[in-house]
Amino acid sequence: MKKLGLLALAAAAVCGTSAASAQEVTYVEDCSQGLLINRAPNNWFITAQGGANILFSHHDVHAKFQNRIGPQANLFVGKWVTPVFGFRMGASWIMPKGATVEDGFFRKMNAGTLDGNSNYYDEKFMGLGPEFDILVNLTNWWCGYKPNRVYNAVLHGGAGAYWTFARRFKGDDIKWRAAHNTMLFANIGLQNNFRVSKHVDIFVDAQFEIIDMNNTDAYCDYNAYFTASLNAGFTYNFGKTDWNCPVTAVCPTWKYTDAEGDALVAKLAQADRKIRDLQAQLDDCLNRPVEQKVAKCEGLATIYYPINVYTLDKRDKMLLNSVAEVMKNNSNQTYTLTGWADNYTGTDEINTRLRHNRVNGVKDYLIGRGVNADQLEAGIDANNLTDFGEKCAPLDRAVTIAEK
């Protein structure tokens, strides 16, 4: 309690001083609380890249290294959902080169065998199709978000499908034709981004890709192509590209004069005295013995009757059974039984008879339940029990039982 009082008084003093000083509260971004998620239209970008790949399929070791290098290109549209995680989707084009056997699915039909090896032929095909990637900015993840950072390492992984094209003869005419062999692919890579301006990045990307051959040719004793590629490109970031931190209020530092400090100390001392006084009063109340009060019941029970009735019904007898137990447990106590009848109906003669019959009926029943007759004093009262008026006459038709 003491600490709470001191804190409350100190807060009041600070508020009073702030109002008097009227110093301005400033608002700043507090990145220690994390970052705010941007609106959906923000942080979109477009990426274009191109480069070279080298094929690592089953027979490619038989081709010269320079003959296994093929071009590729990509065009993506994407969004950074947070400074760490994003996605992109777009189109991928690839033209792998390598070696295959005579019946190879993508054999160059207008080329002979490889130099010095009559069992292998040039292989070349094109793939074009959609791709979807997940992006993870490793630099922001490990080192924290920094809007003006020059270098960012972005890990990407995704999948897609290629519609394939191969050099095919149709009569004597050979040209690129649909190979009717759609192949799925998956890749993973590391994109090294370099910030040129707020909206433009350039990058170098190293990537590894697996391409499912998806064919059933009997000659094929393997079912996947493997490519490694190196690409370069640029990214253009649209609209809002950075991320904001939550805004928090910064209160100015309050400086007190000696007089203000002395006044505050005096107020705290006064509050401390009041707290001690209240604590003493509370301790006194807690240590004061509690007075035990026993309520005394003036009337033990009241039995009510319908008009012109003096006999006891089942419910009345159940109540009198409990009354009898109380009386037997207090054998030294005398009880007064009083018979009543309303004076709004009937005659004096009839009402007197009803009063006697009612009180004697109750007395006889209690004696029959084991109550000592010496404990009971029966009588009547010619007045109304309540005297609330004729409409409340049923309240006057009763026998009252009370301690004497």
DRENDO-1510 file (C-alpha; in Angstrom, 1 decimal, always signed):
<recs>
REC; n; res; u; v; w
REC; 1; MET; +0.0; +0.0; +0.0 .
REC; 2; LYS; +2.8; +2.3; +0.9 .
REC; 3; LYS; +4.5; +1.9; -2.5 .
REC; 4; LEU; +1.3; +2.4; -4.4 .
REC; 5; GLY; +0.7; +5.6; -2.6 .
REC; 6; LEU; +4.2; +6.9; -3.3 .
REC; 7; LEU; +3.9; +6.0; -6.9 .
REC; 8; ALA; +0.5; +7.7; -7.3 .
REC; 9; LEU; +1.7; +10.9; -5.7 .
REC; 10; ALA; +4.9; +10.9; -7.8 .
REC; 11; ALA; +2.8; +10.4; -11.0 .
REC; 12; ALA; +0.5; +13.2; -10.0 .
REC; 13; ALA; +3.5; +15.5; -9.4 .
REC; 14; VAL; +5.0; +14.6; -12.8 .
REC; 15; CYS; +1.7; +15.2; -14.6 .
REC; 16; GLY; +1.3; +18.6; -12.9 .
REC; 17; THR; +4.9; +19.6; -13.9 .
REC; 18; SER; +4.4; +18.5; -17.5 .
REC; 19; ALA; +1.2; +20.5; -17.8 .
REC; 20; ALA; +3.0; +23.6; -16.4 .
REC; 21; SER; +6.1; +23.1; -18.6 .
REC; 22; ALA; +4.0; +22.3; -21.7 .
REC; 23; GLN; +7.0; +20.5; -23.3 .
REC; 24; GLU; +6.3; +18.8; -26.6 .
REC; 25; VAL; +6.1; +14.9; -26.8 .
REC; 26; THR; +7.9; +13.6; -29.9 .
REC; 27; TYR; +7.1; +10.4; -31.8 .
REC; 28; VAL; +9.7; +8.1; -33.3 .
REC; 29; GLU; +9.9; +4.7; -34.9 .
REC; 30; ASP; +10.9; +1.9; -32.5 .
REC; 31; CYS; +12.3; -1.0; -34.6 .
REC; 32; SER; +13.0; -3.0; -31.4 .
REC; 33; GLN; +9.3; -3.9; -31.4 .
REC; 34; GLY; +9.5; -5.5; -34.9 .
REC; 35; LEU; +8.2; -4.2; -38.3 .
REC; 36; LEU; +4.8; -3.4; -39.6 .
REC; 37; ILE; +3.3; -5.5; -42.4 .
REC; 38; ASN; +2.8; -3.3; -45.5 .
REC; 39; ARG; -0.4; -3.0; -47.5 .
REC; 40; ALA; -1.0; -5.5; -50.3 .
REC; 41; PRO; -0.1; -3.1; -53.2 .
REC; 42; ASN; +3.3; -2.5; -51.7 .
REC; 43; ASN; +6.7; -4.3; -52.2 .
REC; 44; TRP; +6.0; -5.7; -55.7 .
REC; 45; PHE; +8.8; -6.1; -58.2 .
REC; 46; ILE; +9.7; -7.4; -61.7 .
REC; 47; THR; +12.9; -9.4; -62.4 .
REC; 48; ALA; +14.6; -10.2; -65.7 .
REC; 49; GLN; +17.6; -12.4; -65.9 .
REC; 50; GLY; +19.7; -14.4; -68.4 .
REC; 51; GLY; +22.7; -16.6; -68.3 .
REC; 52; ALA; +24.2; -20.0; -69.1 .
REC; 53; ASN; +23.7; -23.5; -67.9 .
REC; 54; ILE; +25.7; -26.7; -68.2 .
REC; 55; LEU; +24.0; -30.1; -68.5 .
REC; 56; PHE; +24.9; -33.0; -66.2 .
REC; 57; SER; +22.8; -35.9; -67.5 .
REC; 58; HIS; +23.9; -39.5; -68.0 .
REC; 59; HIS; +25.8; -39.3; -71.3 .
REC; 60; ASP; +27.0; -35.6; -71.2 .
REC; 61; VAL; +30.5; -36.5; -70.1 .
REC; 62; HIS; +31.1; -37.7; -73.6 .
REC; 63; ALA; +30.6; -34.2; -75.0 .
REC; 64; LYS; +33.2; -31.4; -74.8 .
REC; 65; PHE; +32.6; -29.0; -71.9 .
REC; 66; GLN; +32.1; -26.0; -74.2 .
REC; 67; ASN; +29.5; -28.0; -76.1 .
REC; 68; ARG; +27.5; -28.5; -73.0 .
REC; 69; ILE; +26.9; -24.8; -72.2 .
REC; 70; GLY; +23.5; -23.5; -73.2 .
REC; 71; PRO; +21.6; -20.3; -72.7 .
REC; 72; GLN; +18.6; -19.7; -70.4 .
REC; 73; ALA; +16.4; -16.7; -69.3 .
REC; 74; ASN; +13.7; -15.9; -66.8 .
REC; 75; LEU; +11.1; -13.2; -66.3 .
REC; 76; PHE; +9.3; -12.9; -62.9 .
REC; 77; VAL; +6.8; -10.8; -61.1 .
REC; 78; GLY; +6.9; -11.1; -57.3 .
REC; 79; LYS; +6.3; -9.6; -53.9 .
REC; 80; TRP; +8.0; -9.4; -50.6 .
REC; 81; VAL; +5.5; -10.2; -47.9 .
REC; 82; THR; +7.9; -9.4; -45.1 .
REC; 83; PRO; +11.6; -8.2; -45.2 .
REC; 84; VAL; +12.5; -11.9; -45.0 .
REC; 85; PHE; +9.9; -13.9; -47.0 .
REC; 86; GLY; +8.5; -13.3; -50.5 .
REC; 87; PHE; +7.5; -15.1; -53.6 .
REC; 88; ARG; +7.7; -14.7; -57.4 .
REC; 89; MET; +6.1; -16.3; -60.4 .
REC; 90; GLY; +6.8; -16.0; -64.1 .
REC; 91; ALA; +8.2; -17.8; -67.2 .
REC; 92; SER; +11.4; -19.7; -67.6 .
REC; 93; TRP; +13.2; -20.6; -70.9 .
REC; 94; ILE; +16.1; -23.0; -71.1 .
REC; 95; MET; +18.2; -24.6; -73.9 .
REC; 96; PRO; +20.4; -27.4; -72.5 .
REC; 97; LYS; +23.1; -29.0; -74.6 .
REC; 98; GLY; +24.8; -32.3; -74.1 .
REC; 99; ALA; +25.3; -35.8; -75.5 .
REC; 100; THR; +22.9; -38.7; -76.0 .
REC; 101; VAL; +22.7; -42.1; -77.8 .
REC; 102; GLU; +21.4; -42.7; -81.3 .
REC; 103; ASP; +17.8; -43.1; -80.2 .
REC; 104; GLY; +18.0; -40.2; -77.7 .
REC; 105; PHE; +14.7; -38.3; -77.4 .
REC; 106; PHE; +16.4; -34.9; -77.9 .
REC; 107; ARG; +19.2; -35.9; -80.4 .
REC; 108; LYS; +20.1; -33.3; -83.0 .
REC; 109; MET; +18.7; -35.0; -86.0 .
REC; 110; ASN; +20.9; -33.1; -88.5 .
REC; 111; ALA; +24.2; -33.8; -86.7 .
REC; 112; GLY; +26.6; -36.7; -86.8 .
REC; 113; THR; +28.3; -38.5; -84.0 .
REC; 114; LEU; +30.5; -36.7; -81.6 .
REC; 115; ASP; +34.2; -36.4; -82.6 .
REC; 116; GLY; +36.0; -39.6; -81.8 .
REC; 117; ASN; +33.0; -41.4; -80.5 .
REC; 118; SER; +30.6; -43.2; -82.9 .
REC; 119; ASN; +28.2; -44.2; -80.1 .
REC; 120; TYR; +27.1; -40.7; -79.0 .
REC; 121; TYR; +25.4; -37.7; -80.7 .
REC; 122; ASP; +24.8; -34.1; -79.9 .
REC; 123; GLU; +21.7; -33.4; -77.7 .
REC; 124; LYS; +19.8; -30.1; -77.7 .
REC; 125; PHE; +16.3; -29.1; -76.7 .
REC; 126; MET; +14.4; -26.1; -75.5 .
REC; 127; GLY; +12.0; -25.8; -72.6 .
REC; 128; LEU; +9.5; -23.0; -71.9 .
REC; 129; GLY; +7.1; -22.8; -69.1 .
REC; 130; PRO; +5.8; -21.3; -65.8 .
REC; 131; GLU; +7.7; -21.2; -62.6 .
REC; 132; PHE; +6.8; -20.3; -59.0 .
REC; 133; ASP; +9.5; -19.6; -56.3 .
REC; 134; ILE; +9.7; -18.9; -52.6 .
REC; 135; LEU; +12.2; -16.3; -51.6 .
REC; 136; VAL; +14.1; -16.0; -48.3 .
REC; 137; ASN; +16.3; -12.9; -47.7 .
REC; 138; LEU; +19.1; -14.5; -45.6 .
REC; 139; THR; +20.8; -11.2; -44.9 .
REC; 140; ASN; +17.6; -9.6; -43.3 .
REC; 141; TRP; +17.0; -12.9; -41.5 .
REC; 142; TRP; +20.4; -13.2; -39.9 .
REC; 143; CYS; +21.5; -9.6; -39.6 .
REC; 144; GLY; +18.2; -7.7; -39.2 .
REC; 145; TYR; +16.4; -5.5; -41.6 .
REC; 146; LYS; +18.3; -2.5; -42.9 .
REC; 147; PRO; +16.6; -0.4; -45.6 .
REC; 148; ASN; +19.7; +1.0; -47.3 .
REC; 149; ARG; +21.8; -2.2; -47.2 .
REC; 150; VAL; +23.9; -2.5; -50.4 .
REC; 151; TYR; +24.1; -6.3; -50.5 .
REC; 152; ASN; +21.4; -8.9; -49.8 .
REC; 153; ALA; +21.7; -12.7; -50.2 .
REC; 154; VAL; +18.4; -14.2; -51.3 .
REC; 155; LEU; +17.8; -17.9; -51.2 .
REC; 156; HIS; +15.2; -19.1; -53.7 .
REC; 157; GLY; +13.6; -22.4; -54.4 .
REC; 158; GLY; +10.7; -23.4; -56.6 .
REC; 159; ALA; +9.2; -25.6; -59.3 .
REC; 160; GLY; +7.5; -25.4; -62.6 .
REC; 161; ALA; +7.0; -27.2; -65.9 .
REC; 162; TYR; +8.6; -27.0; -69.3 .
REC; 163; TRP; +6.8; -27.5; -72.7 .
REC; 164; THR; +9.7; -28.9; -74.7 .
REC; 165; PHE; +10.8; -28.3; -78.3 .
REC; 166; ALA; +13.4; -30.3; -80.3 .
REC; 167; ARG; +15.0; -30.2; -83.8 .
REC; 168; ARG; +12.8; -32.5; -85.8 .
REC; 169; PHE; +12.5; -33.4; -89.5 .
REC; 170; LYS; +9.2; -33.1; -91.3 .
REC; 171; GLY; +10.1; -34.5; -94.7 .
REC; 172; ASP; +13.4; -32.8; -95.6 .
REC; 173; ASP; +12.5; -29.8; -93.5 .
REC; 174; ILE; +14.2; -29.7; -90.1 .
REC; 175; LYS; +13.3; -27.0; -87.5 .
REC; 176; TRP; +12.2; -26.5; -83.9 .
REC; 177; ARG; +9.1; -28.5; -83.4 .
REC; 178; ALA; +7.0; -29.4; -80.3 .
REC; 179; ALA; +8.4; -32.5; -78.6 .
REC; 180; HIS; +5.1; -33.4; -77.0 .
REC; 181; ASN; +6.9; -34.1; -73.7 .
REC; 182; THR; +6.1; -31.8; -70.8 .
REC; 183; MET; +8.7; -32.0; -68.1 .
REC; 184; LEU; +8.5; -30.9; -64.5 .
REC; 185; PHE; +11.4; -29.2; -62.8 .
REC; 186; ALA; +12.6; -28.0; -59.4 .
REC; 187; ASN; +15.4; -25.7; -58.6 .
REC; 188; ILE; +17.2; -24.0; -55.7 .
REC; 189; GLY; +19.6; -21.1; -55.9 .
REC; 190; LEU; +21.3; -18.1; -54.3 .
REC; 191; GLN; +20.7; -14.7; -55.7 .
REC; 192; ASN; +23.3; -12.0; -54.8 .
REC; 193; ASN; +21.6; -8.7; -54.9 .
REC; 194; PHE; +23.3; -5.3; -55.1 .
REC; 195; ARG; +21.4; -2.1; -54.5 .
REC; 196; VAL; +21.8; +0.5; -57.2 .
REC; 197; SER; +19.0; +2.8; -56.1 .
REC; 198; LYS; +15.8; +2.7; -54.1 .
REC; 199; HIS; +14.0; +1.0; -57.0 .
REC; 200; VAL; +16.7; -0.9; -58.9 .
REC; 201; ASP; +18.9; -3.9; -57.9 .
REC; 202; ILE; +21.3; -5.9; -60.0 .
REC; 203; PHE; +22.3; -9.4; -59.1 .
REC; 204; VAL; +24.3; -12.5; -59.9 .
REC; 205; ASP; +22.4; -15.8; -59.4 .
REC; 206; ALA; +23.8; -19.3; -59.0 .
REC; 207; GLN; +21.3; -22.1; -59.4 .
REC; 208; PHE; +20.9; -25.9; -59.5 .
REC; 209; GLU; +18.0; -27.5; -61.3 .
REC; 210; ILE; +16.5; -31.0; -61.7 .
REC; 211; ILE; +14.4; -31.7; -64.8 .
REC; 212; ASP; +12.2; -34.8; -64.9 .
REC; 213; MET; +12.5; -36.4; -68.4 .
REC; 214; ASN; +8.9; -37.7; -68.3 .
REC; 215; ASN; +9.3; -40.2; -71.2 .
REC; 216; THR; +9.2; -43.9; -71.5 .
REC; 217; ASP; +11.7; -44.6; -74.3 .
REC; 218; ALA; +13.2; -48.0; -74.0 .
REC; 219; TYR; +16.7; -46.6; -74.6 .
REC; 220; CYS; +16.6; -44.4; -71.6 .
REC; 221; ASP; +18.3; -45.8; -68.5 .
REC; 222; TYR; +17.9; -42.6; -66.4 .
REC; 223; ASN; +15.0; -40.3; -65.8 .
REC; 224; ALA; +16.3; -36.8; -65.0 .
REC; 225; TYR; +18.5; -34.0; -66.2 .
REC; 226; PHE; +20.7; -32.0; -63.9 .
REC; 227; THR; +21.8; -28.4; -64.7 .
REC; 228; ALA; +23.9; -25.8; -63.0 .
REC; 229; SER; +23.6; -22.3; -64.1 .
REC; 230; LEU; +25.0; -18.8; -63.6 .
REC; 231; ASN; +22.7; -15.8; -64.4 .
REC; 232; ALA; +22.8; -12.1; -64.2 .
REC; 233; GLY; +19.9; -9.7; -64.2 .
REC; 234; PHE; +18.1; -6.8; -62.6 .
REC; 235; THR; +15.1; -6.2; -60.4 .
REC; 236; TYR; +12.8; -3.1; -60.5 .
REC; 237; ASN; +10.9; -2.5; -57.3 .
REC; 238; PHE; +7.5; -0.7; -57.6 .
REC; 239; GLY; +6.1; +1.9; -55.3 .
REC; 240; LYS; +6.8; +1.6; -51.6 .
REC; 241; THR; +9.9; -0.6; -51.1 .
REC; 242; ASP; +10.8; -0.1; -47.4 .
REC; 243; TRP; +9.3; -1.3; -44.2 .
REC; 244; ASN; +8.2; +0.8; -41.2 .
REC; 245; CYS; +8.5; +0.2; -37.5 .
REC; 246; PRO; +5.8; +1.0; -34.9 .
REC; 247; VAL; +5.7; +4.6; -33.8 .
REC; 248; THR; +6.2; +5.2; -30.1 .
REC; 249; ALA; +6.0; +8.4; -28.0 .
REC; 250; VAL; +9.2; +9.8; -26.5 .
REC; 251; CYS; +8.5; +12.0; -23.4 .
REC; 252; PRO; +11.0; +14.8; -22.8 .
REC; 253; THR; +13.3; +14.6; -19.8 .
REC; 254; TRP; +12.0; +16.7; -16.9 .
REC; 255; LYS; +14.4; +18.8; -15.0 .
REC; 256; TYR; +13.4; +20.1; -11.6 .
REC; 257; THR; +14.6; +23.1; -9.7 .
REC; 258; ASP; +15.8; +22.8; -6.0 .
REC; 259; ALA; +12.5; +24.4; -4.9 .
REC; 260; GLU; +10.4; +22.0; -7.0 .
REC; 261; GLY; +12.4; +19.0; -5.7 .
REC; 262; ASP; +12.0; +20.2; -2.0 .
REC; 263; ALA; +8.2; +20.6; -2.6 .
REC; 264; LEU; +8.0; +17.1; -4.1 .
REC; 265; VAL; +9.9; +15.6; -1.1 .
REC; 266; ALA; +7.6; +17.4; +1.3 .
REC; 267; LYS; +4.5; +16.0; -0.5 .
REC; 268; LEU; +6.0; +12.5; -0.4 .
REC; 269; ALA; +6.7; +12.8; +3.3 .
REC; 270; GLN; +3.1; +14.0; +3.9 .
REC; 271; ALA; +1.7; +11.1; +1.9 .
REC; 272; ASP; +3.9; +8.7; +3.9 .
REC; 273; ARG; +2.5; +10.0; +7.1 .
REC; 274; LYS; -1.1; +9.6; +5.8 .
REC; 275; ILE; -0.3; +6.1; +4.7 .
REC; 276; ARG; +1.1; +5.2; +8.1 .
REC; 277; ASP; -2.0; +6.6; +9.8 .
REC; 278; LEU; -4.3; +4.7; +7.5 .
REC; 279; GLN; -2.2; +1.5; +8.1 .
REC; 280; ALA; -2.6; +2.0; +11.9 .
REC; 281; GLN; -6.3; +2.4; +11.6 .
REC; 282; LEU; -6.5; -0.7; +9.5 .
REC; 283; ASP; -4.4; -2.8; +11.9 .
REC; 284; ASP; -6.7; -1.5; +14.8 .
REC; 285; CYS; -9.8; -2.7; +12.9 .
REC; 286; LEU; -8.3; -6.1; +12.1 .
REC; 287; ASN; -7.2; -6.6; +15.7 .
REC; 288; ARG; -10.5; -5.5; +17.3 .
REC; 289; PRO; -12.5; -8.6; +18.4 .
REC; 290; VAL; -15.7; -9.1; +16.5 .
REC; 291; GLU; -18.9; -8.8; +18.6 .
REC; 292; GLN; -21.0; -11.9; +18.4 .
REC; 293; LYS; -24.6; -11.1; +18.1 .
REC; 294; VAL; -27.3; -13.7; +18.3 .
REC; 295; ALA; -30.6; -12.7; +16.7 .
REC; 296; LYS; -33.6; -13.5; +18.9 .
REC; 297; CYS; -36.7; -14.6; +17.2 .
REC; 298; GLU; -39.8; -13.0; +18.6 .
REC; 299; GLY; -42.2; -15.3; +16.8 .
REC; 300; LEU; -41.4; -19.0; +16.5 .
REC; 301; ALA; -44.1; -19.8; +13.9 .
REC; 302; THR; -47.5; -18.7; +12.6 .
REC; 303; ILE; -50.2; -21.0; +11.3 .
REC; 304; TYR; -52.7; -19.5; +8.8 .
REC; 305; TYR; -56.2; -20.7; +8.2 .
REC; 306; PRO; -58.8; -20.3; +5.5 .
REC; 307; ILE; -62.0; -18.4; +6.5 .
REC; 308; ASN; -64.2; -20.3; +9.0 .
REC; 309; VAL; -61.6; -23.2; +9.2 .
REC; 310; TYR; -59.8; -24.3; +12.4 .
REC; 311; THR; -58.6; -27.7; +11.5 .
REC; 312; LEU; -55.0; -28.4; +10.6 .
REC; 313; ASP; -54.0; -29.6; +7.1 .
REC; 314; LYS; -51.0; -31.7; +6.1 .
REC; 315; ARG; -48.7; -28.8; +5.5 .
REC; 316; ASP; -49.6; -27.2; +8.9 .
REC; 317; LYS; -48.8; -30.5; +10.7 .
REC; 318; MET; -45.4; -30.7; +8.9 .
REC; 319; LEU; -44.6; -27.2; +10.2 .
REC; 320; LEU; -45.8; -28.0; +13.7 .
REC; 321; ASN; -43.6; -31.2; +13.7 .
REC; 322; SER; -40.6; -28.9; +13.4 .
REC; 323; VAL; -41.9; -26.5; +16.1 .
REC; 324; ALA; -42.4; -29.5; +18.4 .
REC; 325; GLU; -38.8; -30.5; +18.0 .
REC; 326; VAL; -37.6; -27.0; +18.9 .
REC; 327; MET; -39.8; -26.9; +22.0 .
REC; 328; LYS; -38.6; -30.4; +23.2 .
REC; 329; ASN; -35.0; -29.3; +22.7 .
REC; 330; ASN; -35.7; -26.2; +24.9 .
REC; 331; SER; -37.7; -27.8; +27.7 .
REC; 332; ASN; -37.2; -24.9; +30.1 .
REC; 333; GLN; -38.7; -22.4; +27.7 .
REC; 334; THR; -42.4; -21.5; +27.9 .
REC; 335; TYR; -44.3; -20.6; +24.7 .
REC; 336; THR; -47.4; -18.5; +24.2 .
REC; 337; LEU; -50.0; -19.7; +21.7 .
REC; 338; THR; -52.5; -17.1; +20.6 .
REC; 339; GLY; -55.6; -17.7; +18.5 .
REC; 340; TRP; -56.8; -15.1; +16.0 .
REC; 341; ALA; -59.7; -14.4; +13.7 .
REC; 342; ASP; -60.4; -11.4; +11.5 .
REC; 343; ASN; -63.1; -8.9; +12.7 .
REC; 344; TYR; -64.2; -8.0; +9.1 .
REC; 345; THR; -66.3; -11.2; +8.6 .
REC; 346; GLY; -68.7; -13.2; +10.8 .
REC; 347; THR; -70.0; -12.3; +14.3 .
REC; 348; ASP; -68.2; -11.9; +17.6 .
REC; 349; GLU; -69.6; -15.3; +18.8 .
REC; 350; ILE; -68.4; -17.1; +15.7 .
REC; 351; ASN; -65.0; -15.4; +15.7 .
REC; 352; THR; -64.5; -16.2; +19.4 .
REC; 353; ARG; -65.3; -19.8; +18.8 .
REC; 354; LEU; -62.8; -19.9; +15.8 .
REC; 355; ARG; -60.1; -18.4; +17.9 .
REC; 356; HIS; -60.5; -21.0; +20.7 .
REC; 357; ASN; -60.8; -23.9; +18.3 .
REC; 358; ARG; -57.7; -22.8; +16.4 .
REC; 359; VAL; -55.4; -22.3; +19.4 .
REC; 360; ASN; -56.6; -25.4; +21.2 .
REC; 361; GLY; -56.1; -27.5; +18.0 .
REC; 362; VAL; -52.5; -26.3; +17.8 .
REC; 363; LYS; -51.9; -26.9; +21.5 .
REC; 364; ASP; -53.3; -30.4; +21.3 .
REC; 365; TYR; -51.3; -31.3; +18.3 .
REC; 366; LEU; -48.0; -30.2; +19.9 .
REC; 367; ILE; -48.8; -32.1; +23.1 .
REC; 368; GLY; -49.5; -35.1; +20.9 .
REC; 369; ARG; -46.0; -34.7; +19.4 .
REC; 370; GLY; -44.4; -35.0; +22.8 .
REC; 371; VAL; -44.3; -31.3; +24.0 .
REC; 372; ASN; -44.7; -30.9; +27.7 .
REC; 373; ALA; -48.1; -29.2; +28.4 .
REC; 374; ASP; -46.5; -27.0; +31.0 .
REC; 375; GLN; -44.5; -25.3; +28.3 .
REC; 376; LEU; -47.6; -24.1; +26.5 .
REC; 377; GLU; -49.9; -21.2; +27.5 .
REC; 378; ALA; -52.9; -20.9; +25.1 .
REC; 379; GLY; -55.1; -17.9; +24.8 .
REC; 380; ILE; -57.0; -15.7; +22.3 .
REC; 381; ASP; -56.9; -12.1; +21.2 .
REC; 382; ALA; -60.0; -10.4; +20.0 .
REC; 383; ASN; -58.1; -7.8; +18.0 .
REC; 384; ASN; -56.9; -8.2; +14.4 .
REC; 385; LEU; -53.4; -9.7; +14.1 .
REC; 386; THR; -52.2; -7.3; +11.5 .
REC; 387; ASP; -55.1; -4.9; +11.0 .
REC; 388; PHE; -54.1; -4.1; +7.4 .
REC; 389; GLY; -57.7; -3.8; +6.3 .
REC; 390; GLU; -60.5; -6.0; +4.9 .
REC; 391; LYS; -58.6; -6.9; +1.8 .
REC; 392; CYS; -55.8; -8.3; +3.9 .
REC; 393; ALA; -58.2; -10.2; +6.3 .
REC; 394; PRO; -56.6; -13.6; +5.6 .
REC; 395; LEU; -53.5; -12.4; +7.5 .
REC; 396; ASP; -55.6; -12.1; +10.6 .
REC; 397; ARG; -56.8; -15.7; +10.6 .
REC; 398; ALA; -54.0; -17.5; +12.4 .
REC; 399; VAL; -52.4; -19.0; +15.5 .
REC; 400; THR; -49.1; -17.4; +16.6 .
REC; 401; ILE; -46.4; -19.2; +18.5 .
REC; 402; ALA; -43.8; -17.1; +20.4 .
REC; 403; GLU; -41.4; -17.5; +23.2 .
REC; 404; LYS; -42.7; -16.0; +26.5 .
</recs>
